[in-house]
């Protein structure tokens, strides 16, 4: 069984997934559309896609497209997802799921009503540290897990200026001020992707930016945001807590590792930094760095990455880590680009399998809500000076 797919947004990120979807034996045709038609034409030609559409509405109206994969600006995902589900299309969405509780609730209601597949492509679901922690939790190796940490530390100077200029056009500074806690899924998802719980309350604080270059300037920001660094402390169901950092001004080599995680239990703990990872128990310490280290499969100098800032290229070239189980993947992926610490292959395969088998994907709508909502509420907490706020929950995914 196969299905056809429409790529929405022909930016720097979507091309990597267009290539994977087109190669997957579960996908027949791949189309693309973009607000800038020349970008769509360029991507279609470069990757040998089936064709282009003049706009999103035309794509949704076409019977030639069964599903869409949305790779547009962060704050646009919610409305575009709802449009697609309303048009009878399965949906793969880049992160975040949405930017408000209402949008998330509407997406879950639409998935319930239509029975269509929805998946959010959170890369931390297959971050090697998350995969390893998930495996260890399943073995009860931590004992009782009671605390975790997840950081997404990516300095603006390391590629983000170029990325926002590419996607934002002349008004890029207005969108480069995107609030860090409204893009929380790399840190939150990396923790909750291993720890089978959910956040129930949060207190967060933000640091006002001082660069003075018009980015994170409330008079310029379309989000009324002047915070570039933020920290949130979450309470979880069943007891325990986790802390996340979302930093955009930080002296740290984010081109080496931008997401990093730590887990603490009564019997063992695991800690990860930029170049080292450790497993620790009451008897000693084991260096597990090699187990979690993806092996590059593509050179950062590959011609296909010329349009990507050099500081961002590592995210598009990483292979798989030893902890990844590649046995389930299509063998054609063995010779293809991977990215974000080995996650791209697994995310593409998750979505294709879910659509074709009509099963729930790993990051389905209910999981996506638990990865996204904590940041939305944390952002509001920070705006209120750190007041502790409750986080709504939509429950577990229903049995199919």
C-alpha positions as YAML, in Angstrom:
chain: A
units: angstrom
residues:
- id: 1
  name: UNK
  ca: [0.00, 0.00, 0.00]
- id: 2
  name: UNK
  ca: [1.23, 3.49, -0.83]
- id: 3
  name: UNK
  ca: [-0.02, 7.06, -0.60]
- id: 4
  name: UNK
  ca: [0.84, 10.40, -2.21]
- id: 5
  name: UNK
  ca: [2.23, 13.33, -0.25]
- id: 6
  name: UNK
  ca: [2.33, 17.11, -0.63]
- id: 7
  name: UNK
  ca: [5.22, 19.06, 0.90]
- id: 8
  name: UNK
  ca: [4.10, 22.47, 2.21]
- id: 9
  name: UNK
  ca: [6.99, 24.92, 2.35]
- id: 10
  name: UNK
  ca: [10.17, 24.54, 0.31]
- id: 11
  name: UNK
  ca: [12.65, 25.93, 2.80]
- id: 12
  name: UNK
  ca: [15.96, 24.63, 4.10]
- id: 13
  name: UNK
  ca: [14.49, 21.84, 6.19]
- id: 14
  name: UNK
  ca: [11.78, 20.42, 3.94]
- id: 15
  name: UNK
  ca: [14.14, 19.25, 1.20]
- id: 16
  name: UNK
  ca: [15.72, 16.71, 3.54]
- id: 17
  name: UNK
  ca: [12.35, 15.11, 4.22]
- id: 18
  name: UNK
  ca: [11.10, 15.41, 0.66]
- id: 19
  name: UNK
  ca: [14.00, 13.20, -0.36]
- id: 20
  name: UNK
  ca: [13.25, 10.61, 2.33]
- id: 21
  name: UNK
  ca: [9.53, 10.50, 1.66]
- id: 22
  name: UNK
  ca: [10.07, 10.11, -2.08]
- id: 23
  name: UNK
  ca: [12.47, 7.21, -1.51]
- id: 24
  name: UNK
  ca: [10.23, 5.40, 0.99]
- id: 25
  name: UNK
  ca: [8.54, 2.34, -0.56]
- id: 26
  name: UNK
  ca: [5.30, 3.33, 1.20]
- id: 27
  name: UNK
  ca: [4.99, 6.62, -0.71]
- id: 28
  name: UNK
  ca: [4.07, 6.93, -4.39]
- id: 29
  name: UNK
  ca: [4.22, 10.57, -5.47]
- id: 30
  name: UNK
  ca: [5.58, 13.67, -3.74]
- id: 31
  name: UNK
  ca: [4.45, 17.20, -4.68]
- id: 32
  name: UNK
  ca: [5.44, 20.57, -3.24]
- id: 33
  name: UNK
  ca: [4.03, 24.06, -2.84]
- id: 34
  name: UNK
  ca: [5.47, 27.28, -1.42]
- id: 35
  name: UNK
  ca: [4.39, 30.92, -1.12]
- id: 36
  name: UNK
  ca: [7.39, 31.62, -3.34]
- id: 37
  name: UNK
  ca: [6.71, 29.46, -6.44]
- id: 38
  name: UNK
  ca: [10.34, 29.58, -7.55]
- id: 39
  name: UNK
  ca: [11.38, 27.81, -4.37]
- id: 40
  name: UNK
  ca: [8.88, 25.03, -4.99]
- id: 41
  name: UNK
  ca: [10.06, 24.65, -8.58]
- id: 42
  name: UNK
  ca: [13.68, 24.59, -7.45]
- id: 43
  name: UNK
  ca: [13.03, 21.87, -4.85]
- id: 44
  name: UNK
  ca: [10.97, 19.77, -7.26]
- id: 45
  name: UNK
  ca: [13.75, 19.91, -9.85]
- id: 46
  name: UNK
  ca: [16.53, 19.22, -7.36]
- id: 47
  name: UNK
  ca: [14.87, 16.18, -5.79]
- id: 48
  name: UNK
  ca: [12.95, 14.82, -8.78]
- id: 49
  name: UNK
  ca: [9.55, 15.35, -7.15]
- id: 50
  name: UNK
  ca: [6.34, 14.56, -9.00]
- id: 51
  name: UNK
  ca: [5.30, 18.19, -9.41]
- id: 52
  name: UNK
  ca: [4.26, 21.47, -7.82]
- id: 53
  name: UNK
  ca: [1.01, 23.18, -6.86]
- id: 54
  name: UNK
  ca: [0.40, 26.93, -7.20]
- id: 55
  name: UNK
  ca: [-0.85, 27.16, -3.61]
- id: 56
  name: UNK
  ca: [-1.88, 25.28, -0.50]
- id: 57
  name: UNK
  ca: [-5.59, 25.43, -1.29]
- id: 58
  name: UNK
  ca: [-4.98, 23.88, -4.71]
- id: 59
  name: UNK
  ca: [-2.99, 21.10, -3.08]
- id: 60
  name: UNK
  ca: [-5.76, 20.39, -0.58]
- id: 61
  name: UNK
  ca: [-8.40, 20.35, -3.32]
- id: 62
  name: UNK
  ca: [-6.47, 17.84, -5.42]
- id: 63
  name: UNK
  ca: [-7.40, 14.15, -5.32]
- id: 64
  name: UNK
  ca: [-3.81, 13.42, -6.34]
- id: 65
  name: UNK
  ca: [-2.63, 14.20, -2.78]
- id: 66
  name: UNK
  ca: [-3.52, 11.92, 0.15]
- id: 67
  name: UNK
  ca: [-1.41, 13.55, 2.86]
- id: 68
  name: UNK
  ca: [0.58, 16.71, 3.52]
- id: 69
  name: UNK
  ca: [3.84, 17.39, 5.33]
- id: 70
  name: UNK
  ca: [3.95, 20.95, 6.71]
- id: 71
  name: UNK
  ca: [7.32, 22.72, 6.95]
- id: 72
  name: UNK
  ca: [6.26, 26.35, 7.30]
- id: 73
  name: UNK
  ca: [6.91, 29.07, 9.87]
- id: 74
  name: UNK
  ca: [6.46, 27.94, 13.49]
- id: 75
  name: UNK
  ca: [3.33, 29.93, 14.30]
- id: 76
  name: UNK
  ca: [1.45, 28.83, 11.14]
- id: 77
  name: UNK
  ca: [1.25, 25.11, 11.85]
- id: 78
  name: UNK
  ca: [-2.01, 24.99, 13.80]
- id: 79
  name: UNK
  ca: [-4.27, 26.63, 11.18]
- id: 80
  name: UNK
  ca: [-2.61, 24.77, 8.29]
- id: 81
  name: UNK
  ca: [-3.04, 21.42, 10.05]
- id: 82
  name: UNK
  ca: [-6.71, 22.11, 10.68]
- id: 83
  name: UNK
  ca: [-7.22, 23.03, 7.03]
- id: 84
  name: UNK
  ca: [-5.62, 19.80, 5.89]
- id: 85
  name: UNK
  ca: [-7.59, 17.58, 8.26]
- id: 86
  name: UNK
  ca: [-10.76, 19.36, 7.18]
- id: 87
  name: UNK
  ca: [-9.87, 18.56, 3.57]
- id: 88
  name: UNK
  ca: [-9.45, 14.87, 4.36]
- id: 89
  name: UNK
  ca: [-5.64, 14.76, 4.29]
- id: 90
  name: UNK
  ca: [-3.33, 12.96, 6.71]
- id: 91
  name: UNK
  ca: [-0.83, 15.36, 8.28]
- id: 92
  name: UNK
  ca: [2.84, 15.36, 9.20]
- id: 93
  name: UNK
  ca: [3.71, 18.66, 10.90]
- id: 94
  name: UNK
  ca: [7.05, 20.15, 11.82]
- id: 95
  name: UNK
  ca: [7.32, 21.42, 15.39]
- id: 96
  name: UNK
  ca: [5.70, 22.98, 17.28]
- id: 97
  name: UNK
  ca: [2.21, 21.50, 17.07]
- id: 98
  name: UNK
  ca: [0.61, 24.94, 17.57]
- id: 99
  name: UNK
  ca: [1.04, 28.11, 19.61]
- id: 100
  name: UNK
  ca: [-2.12, 28.11, 21.75]
- id: 101
  name: UNK
  ca: [-4.13, 25.70, 23.87]
- id: 102
  name: UNK
  ca: [-7.17, 26.33, 21.69]
- id: 103
  name: UNK
  ca: [-5.37, 25.36, 18.49]
- id: 104
  name: UNK
  ca: [-4.13, 22.14, 20.09]
- id: 105
  name: UNK
  ca: [-7.61, 21.29, 21.34]
- id: 106
  name: UNK
  ca: [-9.03, 21.88, 17.86]
- id: 107
  name: UNK
  ca: [-6.43, 19.62, 16.25]
- id: 108
  name: UNK
  ca: [-7.18, 16.79, 18.67]
- id: 109
  name: UNK
  ca: [-10.92, 17.21, 18.07]
- id: 110
  name: UNK
  ca: [-10.33, 17.13, 14.30]
- id: 111
  name: UNK
  ca: [-8.22, 13.97, 14.52]
- id: 112
  name: UNK
  ca: [-10.96, 12.33, 16.61]
- id: 113
  name: UNK
  ca: [-13.68, 13.39, 14.20]
- id: 114
  name: UNK
  ca: [-11.90, 12.43, 10.97]
- id: 115
  name: UNK
  ca: [-9.90, 9.38, 12.03]
- id: 116
  name: UNK
  ca: [-7.01, 10.72, 9.96]
- id: 117
  name: UNK
  ca: [-3.35, 10.35, 10.88]
- id: 118
  name: UNK
  ca: [-1.62, 13.28, 12.53]
- id: 119
  name: UNK
  ca: [2.03, 13.24, 13.54]
- id: 120
  name: UNK
  ca: [4.37, 15.94, 14.83]
- id: 121
  name: UNK
  ca: [7.96, 15.47, 13.68]
- id: 122
  name: UNK
  ca: [9.80, 16.00, 16.96]
- id: 123
  name: UNK
  ca: [13.44, 15.10, 16.38]
- id: 124
  name: UNK
  ca: [14.15, 14.54, 20.08]
- id: 125
  name: UNK
  ca: [11.88, 11.49, 20.01]
- id: 126
  name: UNK
  ca: [14.84, 9.72, 18.38]
- id: 127
  name: UNK
  ca: [17.67, 11.69, 19.95]
- id: 128
  name: UNK
  ca: [20.16, 8.99, 21.00]
- id: 129
  name: UNK
  ca: [20.06, 10.12, 24.64]
- id: 130
  name: UNK
  ca: [16.26, 9.91, 24.67]
- id: 131
  name: UNK
  ca: [16.32, 6.50, 22.99]
- id: 132
  name: UNK
  ca: [18.85, 5.17, 25.51]
- id: 133
  name: UNK
  ca: [16.97, 6.60, 28.50]
- id: 134
  name: UNK
  ca: [13.70, 5.17, 27.14]
- id: 135
  name: UNK
  ca: [15.30, 1.73, 26.88]
- id: 136
  name: UNK
  ca: [16.75, 1.96, 30.39]
- id: 137
  name: UNK
  ca: [13.43, 3.11, 31.86]
- id: 138
  name: UNK
  ca: [11.74, 0.10, 30.23]
- id: 139
  name: UNK
  ca: [14.32, -2.10, 31.99]
- id: 140
  name: UNK
  ca: [13.71, -0.26, 35.30]
- id: 141
  name: UNK
  ca: [17.45, 0.47, 35.38]
- id: 142
  name: UNK
  ca: [16.95, 3.93, 36.92]
- id: 143
  name: UNK
  ca: [14.82, 2.60, 39.75]
- id: 144
  name: UNK
  ca: [12.21, 5.26, 40.41]
- id: 145
  name: UNK
  ca: [12.83, 8.19, 38.10]
- id: 146
  name: UNK
  ca: [12.18, 11.43, 39.96]
- id: 147
  name: UNK
  ca: [13.99, 14.22, 38.09]
- id: 148
  name: UNK
  ca: [15.19, 15.03, 34.57]
- id: 149
  name: UNK
  ca: [16.64, 17.93, 32.60]
- id: 150
  name: UNK
  ca: [16.36, 18.83, 28.94]
- id: 151
  name: UNK
  ca: [18.18, 21.70, 27.23]
- id: 152
  name: UNK
  ca: [17.86, 23.19, 23.78]
- id: 153
  name: UNK
  ca: [20.86, 25.52, 23.70]
- id: 154
  name: UNK
  ca: [21.32, 27.12, 20.29]
- id: 155
  name: UNK
  ca: [22.97, 30.52, 20.08]
- id: 156
  name: UNK
  ca: [21.52, 32.89, 17.49]
- id: 157
  name: UNK
  ca: [25.02, 33.60, 16.16]
- id: 158
  name: UNK
  ca: [25.45, 29.96, 15.14]
- id: 159
  name: UNK
  ca: [23.31, 29.91, 12.03]
- id: 160
  name: UNK
  ca: [19.99, 31.24, 13.26]
- id: 161
  name: UNK
  ca: [20.46, 34.75, 11.86]
- id: 162
  name: UNK
  ca: [20.91, 33.29, 8.37]
- id: 163
  name: UNK
  ca: [18.01, 30.88, 8.83]
- id: 164
  name: UNK
  ca: [15.59, 33.63, 9.86]
- id: 165
  name: UNK
  ca: [16.78, 35.88, 7.05]
- id: 166
  name: UNK
  ca: [16.11, 33.05, 4.58]
- id: 167
  name: UNK
  ca: [12.61, 32.35, 5.88]
- id: 168
  name: UNK
  ca: [11.54, 35.82, 7.00]
- id: 169
  name: UNK
  ca: [12.50, 38.06, 4.11]
- id: 170
  name: UNK
  ca: [12.83, 41.78, 4.70]
- id: 171
  name: UNK
  ca: [10.92, 41.59, 8.00]
- id: 172
  name: UNK
  ca: [13.01, 38.75, 9.39]
- id: 173
  name: UNK
  ca: [13.81, 40.52, 12.68]
- id: 174
  name: UNK
  ca: [10.13, 40.53, 13.63]
- id: 175
  name: UNK
  ca: [9.99, 36.74, 13.42]
- id: 176
  name: UNK
  ca: [13.51, 36.02, 14.71]
- id: 177
  name: UNK
  ca: [12.18, 37.16, 18.10]
- id: 178
  name: UNK
  ca: [10.08, 33.98, 18.36]
- id: 179
  name: UNK
  ca: [9.69, 33.28, 22.11]
- id: 180
  name: UNK
  ca: [12.00, 30.44, 23.18]
- id: 181
  name: UNK
  ca: [9.35, 28.71, 25.33]
- id: 182
  name: UNK
  ca: [6.89, 28.59, 22.43]
- id: 183
  name: UNK
  ca: [9.36, 26.29, 20.68]
- id: 184
  name: UNK
  ca: [9.86, 23.85, 23.57]
- id: 185
  name: UNK
  ca: [9.54, 20.45, 21.98]
- id: 186
  name: UNK
  ca: [13.25, 19.68, 21.50]
- id: 187
  name: UNK
  ca: [13.82, 19.98, 25.26]
- id: 188
  name: UNK
  ca: [10.44, 18.87, 26.63]
- id: 189
  name: UNK
  ca: [10.01, 16.11, 24.04]
- id: 190
  name: UNK
  ca: [13.45, 14.71, 24.76]
- id: 191
  name: UNK
  ca: [12.53, 14.28, 28.42]
- id: 192
  name: UNK
  ca: [8.95, 13.07, 28.01]
- id: 193
  name: UNK
  ca: [9.89, 10.90, 25.03]
- id: 194
  name: UNK
  ca: [11.73, 8.73, 27.54]
- id: 195
  name: UNK
  ca: [9.85, 9.34, 30.80]
- id: 196
  name: UNK
  ca: [6.29, 8.11, 30.37]
- id: 197
  name: UNK
  ca: [4.56, 10.88, 32.28]
- id: 198
  name: UNK
  ca: [3.28, 14.40, 31.55]
- id: 199
  name: UNK
  ca: [3.69, 17.87, 32.99]
- id: 200
  name: UNK
  ca: [0.93, 19.14, 35.28]
- id: 201
  name: UNK
  ca: [2.26, 22.55, 36.38]
- id: 202
  name: UNK
  ca: [5.11, 24.94, 35.65]
- id: 203
  name: UNK
  ca: [6.97, 28.00, 36.89]
- id: 204
  name: UNK
  ca: [9.23, 29.77, 34.38]
- id: 205
  name: UNK
  ca: [11.53, 32.77, 34.14]
- id: 206
  name: UNK
  ca: [12.90, 34.62, 31.14]
- id: 207
  name: UNK
  ca: [15.97, 36.79, 30.61]
- id: 208
  name: UNK
  ca: [15.46, 40.02, 28.67]
- id: 209
  name: UNK
  ca: [17.83, 40.28, 25.70]
- id: 210
  name: UNK
  ca: [20.51, 42.99, 25.74]
- id: 211
  name: UNK
  ca: [22.12, 42.68, 22.28]
- id: 212
  name: UNK
  ca: [20.29, 45.73, 20.97]
- id: 213
  name: UNK
  ca: [20.31, 44.69, 17.30]
- id: 214
  name: UNK
  ca: [16.54, 44.72, 16.75]
- id: 215
  name: UNK
  ca: [16.13, 41.00, 17.42]
- id: 216
  name: UNK
  ca: [14.18, 40.26, 20.63]
- id: 217
  name: UNK
  ca: [13.07, 43.90, 20.62]
- id: 218
  name: UNK
  ca: [9.42, 44.24, 21.70]
- id: 219
  name: UNK
  ca: [8.93, 47.24, 19.43]
- id: 220
  name: UNK
  ca: [9.95, 45.08, 16.44]
- id: 221
  name: UNK
  ca: [8.76, 41.62, 17.48]
- id: 222
  name: UNK
  ca: [5.48, 40.37, 16.05]
- id: 223
  name: UNK
  ca: [5.23, 38.30, 19.26]
- id: 224
  name: UNK
  ca: [5.79, 41.23, 21.65]
- id: 225
  name: UNK
  ca: [8.82, 39.33, 22.93]
- id: 226
  name: UNK
  ca: [12.13, 40.58, 24.32]
- id: 227
  name: UNK
  ca: [13.25, 37.33, 26.03]
- id: 228
  name: UNK
  ca: [16.06, 35.31, 24.43]
- id: 229
  name: UNK
  ca: [16.82, 32.85, 27.27]
- id: 230
  name: UNK
  ca: [14.26, 31.08, 29.45]
- id: 231
  name: UNK
  ca: [14.15, 28.35, 32.10]
- id: 232
  name: UNK
  ca: [11.11, 26.33, 33.20]
- id: 233
  name: UNK
  ca: [10.57, 23.92, 36.10]
- id: 234
  name: UNK
  ca: [7.76, 21.41, 35.59]
- id: 235
  name: UNK
  ca: [5.90, 19.19, 38.03]
- id: 236
  name: UNK
  ca: [4.95, 15.80, 36.54]
- id: 237
  name: UNK
  ca: [2.07, 13.42, 37.13]
- id: 238
  name: UNK
  ca: [2.93, 10.66, 39.59]
- id: 239
  name: UNK
  ca: [5.52, 12.73, 41.44]
- id: 240
  name: UNK
  ca: [8.79, 14.27, 40.37]
- id: 241
  name: UNK
  ca: [9.90, 17.17, 38.23]
- id: 242
  name: UNK
  ca: [11.98, 18.20, 35.25]
- id: 243
  name: UNK
  ca: [13.70, 21.39, 34.20]
- id: 244
  name: UNK
  ca: [14.24, 22.72, 30.70]
- id: 245
  name: UNK
  ca: [16.41, 25.50, 29.30]
- id: 246
  name: UNK
  ca: [15.67, 27.27, 26.03]
- id: 247
  name: UNK
  ca: [18.69, 29.48, 25.31]
- id: 248
  name: UNK
  ca: [19.30, 31.66, 22.23]
- id: 249
  name: UNK
  ca: [22.19, 33.75, 23.63]
- id: 250
  name: UNK
  ca: [24.67, 31.32, 25.14]
- id: 251
  name: UNK
  ca: [28.38, 30.60, 25.09]
- id: 252
  name: UNK
  ca: [28.07, 26.97, 24.08]
- id: 253
  name: UNK
  ca: [29.00, 24.95, 20.93]
- id: 254
  name: UNK
  ca: [25.47, 24.24, 19.71]
- id: 255
  name: UNK
  ca: [26.85, 23.13, 16.34]
- id: 256
  name: UNK
  ca: [28.28, 20.11, 18.20]
- id: 257
  name: UNK
  ca: [25.14, 19.24, 20.19]
- id: 258
  name: UNK
  ca: [22.17, 21.54, 20.61]
- id: 259
  name: UNK
  ca: [19.87, 19.20, 22.58]
- id: 260
  name: UNK
  ca: [21.15, 17.45, 25.71]
- id: 261
  name: UNK
  ca: [19.51, 15.51, 28.52]
- id: 262
  name: UNK
  ca: [19.93, 14.20, 32.07]
- id: 263
  name: UNK
  ca: [17.84, 11.67, 34.02]
- id: 264
  name: UNK
  ca: [18.05, 10.87, 37.75]
- id: 265
  name: UNK
  ca: [16.55, 7.85, 39.49]
- id: 266
  name: UNK
  ca: [16.87, 6.16, 42.84]
- id: 267
  name: UNK
  ca: [19.22, 3.49, 41.43]
- id: 268
  name: UNK
  ca: [21.04, 5.18, 38.54]
- id: 269
  name: UNK
  ca: [21.45, 8.39, 36.56]
- id: 270
  name: UNK
  ca: [22.50, 9.50, 33.11]
- id: 271
  name: UNK
  ca: [24.08, 12.82, 32.12]
- id: 272
  name: UNK
  ca: [24.95, 14.27, 28.72]
- id: 273
  name: UNK
  ca: [27.07, 17.29, 27.76]
- id: 274
  name: UNK
  ca: [28.32, 18.53, 24.39]
- id: 275
  name: UNK
  ca: [30.92, 15.81, 23.84]
- id: 276
  name: UNK
  ca: [30.46, 13.31, 26.66]
- id: 277
  name: UNK
  ca: [27.67, 11.15, 28.11]
- id: 278
  name: UNK
  ca: [27.83, 9.16, 31.35]
- id: 279
  name: UNK
  ca: [25.83, 6.35, 32.95]
- id: 280
  name: UNK
  ca: [26.20, 6.39, 36.74]
- id: 281
  name: UNK
  ca: [25.01, 4.19, 39.59]
- id: 282
  name: UNK
  ca: [25.98, 3.67, 43.21]
- id: 283
  name: UNK
  ca: [29.07, 1.67, 42.24]
- id: 284
  name: UNK
  ca: [30.66, 3.88, 39.59]
- id: 285
  name: UNK
  ca: [30.60, 5.68, 36.28]
- id: 286
  name: UNK
  ca: [30.46, 4.33, 32.70]
- id: 287
  name: UNK
  ca: [31.32, 6.49, 29.69]
- id: 288
  name: UNK
  ca: [28.54, 5.89, 27.12]
- id: 289
  name: UNK
  ca: [29.55, 8.68, 24.74]
- id: 290
  name: UNK
  ca: [30.23, 6.33, 21.81]
- id: 291
  name: UNK
  ca: [26.89, 4.60, 22.24]
- id: 292
  name: UNK
  ca: [25.09, 7.93, 21.77]
- id: 293
  name: UNK
  ca: [27.31, 9.42, 19.05]
- id: 294
  name: UNK
  ca: [25.84, 9.51, 15.52]
- id: 295
  name: UNK
  ca: [28.29, 8.72, 12.75]
- id: 296
  name: UNK
  ca: [28.12, 11.30, 9.91]
- id: 297
  name: UNK
  ca: [26.97, 9.97, 6.56]
- id: 298
  name: UNK
  ca: [27.21, 13.17, 4.54]
- id: 299
  name: UNK
  ca: [29.98, 15.74, 4.38]
- id: 300
  name: UNK
  ca: [29.07, 19.25, 5.58]
- id: 301
  name: UNK
  ca: [30.59, 20.37, 2.26]
- id: 302
  name: UNK
  ca: [28.09, 18.35, 0.24]
- id: 303
  name: UNK
  ca: [26.69, 20.55, -2.60]
- id: 304
  name: UNK
  ca: [23.12, 19.84, -1.46]
- id: 305
  name: UNK
  ca: [23.82, 21.87, 1.73]
- id: 306
  name: UNK
  ca: [25.23, 24.99, 0.09]
- id: 307
  name: UNK
  ca: [22.09, 26.98, 0.99]
- id: 308
  name: UNK
  ca: [22.40, 26.08, 4.71]
- id: 309
  name: UNK
  ca: [24.55, 28.15, 7.08]
- id: 310
  name: UNK
  ca: [27.77, 26.25, 7.92]
- id: 311
  name: UNK
  ca: [26.94, 26.29, 11.63]
- id: 312
  name: UNK
  ca: [23.65, 24.45, 10.96]
- id: 313
  name: UNK
  ca: [24.96, 21.75, 8.62]
- id: 314
  name: UNK
  ca: [25.70, 19.19, 11.32]
- id: 315
  name: UNK
  ca: [21.94, 18.90, 11.89]
- id: 316
  name: UNK
  ca: [21.56, 17.72, 8.30]
- id: 317
  name: UNK
  ca: [24.52, 15.35, 8.11]
- id: 318
  name: UNK
  ca: [24.43, 13.15, 11.20]
- id: 319
  name: UNK
  ca: [23.95, 9.44, 10.64]
- id: 320
  name: UNK
  ca: [22.74, 7.00, 13.25]
- id: 321
  name: UNK
  ca: [24.14, 6.20, 16.69]
- id: 322
  name: UNK
  ca: [24.84, 2.64, 17.89]
- id: 323
  name: UNK
  ca: [21.81, 2.89, 20.20]
- id: 324
  name: UNK
  ca: [19.51, 3.32, 17.18]
- id: 325
  name: UNK
  ca: [17.81, 0.16, 15.91]
- id: 326
  name: UNK
  ca: [17.79, 0.57, 12.14]
- id: 327
  name: UNK
  ca: [16.41, -2.93, 11.42]
- id: 328
  name: UNK
  ca: [12.86, -1.62, 10.92]
- id: 329
  name: UNK
  ca: [13.83, 1.05, 8.38]
- id: 330
  name: UNK
  ca: [13.61, 0.66, 4.60]
- id: 331
  name: UNK
  ca: [17.01, -0.46, 3.32]
- id: 332
  name: UNK
  ca: [17.05, 2.40, 0.81]
- id: 333
  name: UNK
  ca: [17.52, 4.74, 3.78]
- id: 334
  name: UNK
  ca: [20.88, 3.11, 4.53]
- id: 335
  name: UNK
  ca: [22.43, 5.13, 1.71]
- id: 336
  name: UNK
  ca: [20.62, 8.41, 2.32]
- id: 337
  name: UNK
  ca: [21.14, 11.65, 4.24]
- id: 338
  name: UNK
  ca: [20.06, 11.66, 7.84]
- id: 339
  name: UNK
  ca: [19.90, 14.53, 10.31]
- id: 340
  name: UNK
  ca: [19.35, 15.86, 13.84]
- id: 341
  name: UNK
  ca: [21.34, 13.11, 15.55]
- id: 342
  name: UNK
  ca: [19.89, 10.32, 13.44]
- id: 343
  name: UNK
  ca: [16.20, 11.15, 13.86]
- id: 344
  name: UNK
  ca: [15.07, 11.97, 10.32]
- id: 345
  name: UNK
  ca: [14.96, 8.41, 9.01]
- id: 346
  name: UNK
  ca: [12.84, 7.22, 11.94]
- id: 347
  name: UNK
  ca: [10.41, 10.14, 11.80]
- id: 348
  name: UNK
  ca: [9.75, 9.73, 8.09]
- id: 349
  name: UNK
  ca: [9.26, 6.00, 8.52]
- id: 350
  name: UNK
  ca: [6.95, 6.48, 11.53]
- id: 351
  name: UNK
  ca: [4.59, 8.65, 9.52]
- id: 352
  name: UNK
  ca: [4.53, 6.44, 6.43]
- id: 353
  name: UNK
  ca: [3.89, 3.31, 8.49]
- id: 354
  name: UNK
  ca: [1.12, 5.01, 10.48]
- id: 355
  name: UNK
  ca: [-0.73, 6.20, 7.38]
- id: 356
  name: UNK
  ca: [-0.45, 2.89, 5.54]
- id: 357
  name: UNK
  ca: [-1.31, 0.71, 8.53]
- id: 358
  name: UNK
  ca: [-3.82, 3.13, 10.09]
- id: 359
  name: UNK
  ca: [-2.04, 2.87, 13.43]
- id: 360
  name: UNK
  ca: [-1.02, 5.69, 15.76]
- id: 361
  name: UNK
  ca: [2.42, 7.18, 15.06]
- id: 362
  name: UNK
  ca: [4.95, 7.69, 17.84]
- id: 363
  name: UNK
  ca: [4.26, 11.42, 18.24]
- id: 364
  name: UNK
  ca: [0.52, 11.37, 17.60]
- id: 365
  name: UNK
  ca: [-1.77, 14.29, 18.43]
- id: 366
  name: UNK
  ca: [-2.05, 13.41, 22.14]
- id: 367
  name: UNK
  ca: [1.70, 12.96, 22.56]
- id: 368
  name: UNK
  ca: [2.36, 16.12, 20.54]
- id: 369
  name: UNK
  ca: [0.06, 18.04, 22.88]
- id: 370
  name: UNK
  ca: [2.07, 16.84, 25.88]
- id: 371
  name: UNK
  ca: [5.30, 17.94, 24.21]
- id: 372
  name: UNK
  ca: [3.95, 21.37, 23.16]
- id: 373
  name: UNK
  ca: [1.48, 22.57, 25.81]
- id: 374
  name: UNK
  ca: [4.04, 22.74, 28.64]
- id: 375
  name: UNK
  ca: [5.99, 25.38, 26.74]
- id: 376
  name: UNK
  ca: [2.90, 27.43, 25.92]
- id: 377
  name: UNK
  ca: [1.95, 27.57, 29.60]
- id: 378
  name: UNK
  ca: [5.58, 28.14, 30.64]
- id: 379
  name: UNK
  ca: [5.75, 31.14, 28.30]
- id: 380
  name: UNK
  ca: [2.72, 32.63, 30.07]
- id: 381
  name: UNK
  ca: [4.29, 31.88, 33.46]
- id: 382
  name: UNK
  ca: [7.44, 33.75, 32.47]
- id: 383
  name: UNK
  ca: [5.39, 36.71, 31.28]
- id: 384
  name: UNK
  ca: [3.76, 36.75, 34.73]
- id: 385
  name: UNK
  ca: [7.09, 36.75, 36.54]
- id: 386
  name: UNK
  ca: [7.29, 33.03, 37.29]
- id: 387
  name: UNK
  ca: [3.85, 32.39, 38.77]
- id: 388
  name: UNK
  ca: [3.09, 28.66, 38.97]
- id: 389
  name: UNK
  ca: [0.43, 27.66, 36.46]
- id: 390
  name: UNK
  ca: [-1.45, 24.42, 35.84]
- id: 391
  name: UNK
  ca: [-0.97, 22.67, 32.49]
- id: 392
  name: UNK
  ca: [-4.10, 21.19, 30.87]
- id: 393
  name: UNK
  ca: [-3.93, 17.62, 29.58]
- id: 394
  name: UNK
  ca: [-5.91, 15.91, 26.83]
- id: 395
  name: UNK
  ca: [-5.19, 12.41, 28.07]
- id: 396
  name: UNK
  ca: [-3.69, 9.40, 26.38]
- id: 397
  name: UNK
  ca: [-4.36, 8.54, 22.75]
- id: 398
  name: UNK
  ca: [-7.43, 6.34, 22.32]
- id: 399
  name: UNK
  ca: [-7.10, 2.74, 21.23]
- id: 400
  name: UNK
  ca: [-7.60, 2.31, 17.49]
...
